[in-house]
Amino acid sequence: MKPKIFLTRPIPEKALAMMEAECEVDIWHTSEILPPTAERLPGLDGLVTYSHEPVTAEMIASAPNLKVISNVGVGYNHIDAEAARAQGVAVGNTPGVLSETTADTTFAQLLAAARHLVPASIFVQEKRWTCYDPNIFHGFDVHHATLGIIGMGRIGYEVAKRALGFDMRVLYYKRTRREDWEAALGIEYASFDRLLEESDFITLHVPMTEETHHLIGKEEFQKMKPTAILVNIARGPVVDPAALYEALKNGEIARAALDVTDPEPIPMDDPLLTLDNALIFPHLGSSTLQTRTRMATMAAENLLAGLKGEPLPYSVFG
Ligand code: DGY
């Protein structure tokens, strides 16, 4: 009998074929979050997840045969990994492979916010462009501005490389200083407060932990420049949404681009959606077909190893 696996979202063809060759595959095709009491959980050997849905201790406990949870994505804060470990369930993720694509998206969103790209395009689509006007959609220069990177891991490193191509001055904040990266890229370590005070653009790349919950809140916005642009491509709860709303509304900062929100999807009555200086995207960080296929393939490798009781090639437990 083939092991039973469940995918909480459809997955690119190449990875699906790898899984179908060895497993009985069931796919959740609705847009709803998998309920913790889902009837299919007790019979599962493997679970393939994406970053949006919680995999709780209760769900893991209800699946006594479960051998592996394979997450298609690097962040795994939505999975109770300790509960999985306690039950002997392996947990895998897909680090590294999405760093460059996520850095590209960071830059795309930074540029979009700086240069009003989304409203300007909507303006033309709405057939409101009736004469050349040199005084519309004035943005902020990105070149030669100061970028502050909070969370200097693989993605932050790639963002810094891109910023250097724009002749930006790059500050970074990280718990453990990387003097080798400073020397290699010509970037500068800054304290958290100095980074907030001196940056024209601030991008967030920290993992979601208790320590990073609402890392950016009222006090942090007060330290930023009134012209600052914040890009959150980490996890929604890293930013306090009420404080962000106030900061954007009261001009404490100029704009924000949010690839992630809390919760996801953002509720349609969320006050942030009423602001024209907040650009909100549907969690697009790693969303190219090439990268999503590479991520899914890594997830398939993790899944198949875990089902056989072998060490995962990319385990969150190191
Ligand atoms: C990740 O890899 O954690 C991304 O957020 C998934 O899209």
Residues whose N, C-alpha, C, O or C-beta is under 5 A from the ligand:
A	BS01	DGY	S51 V72 G73 V74 G75 S286
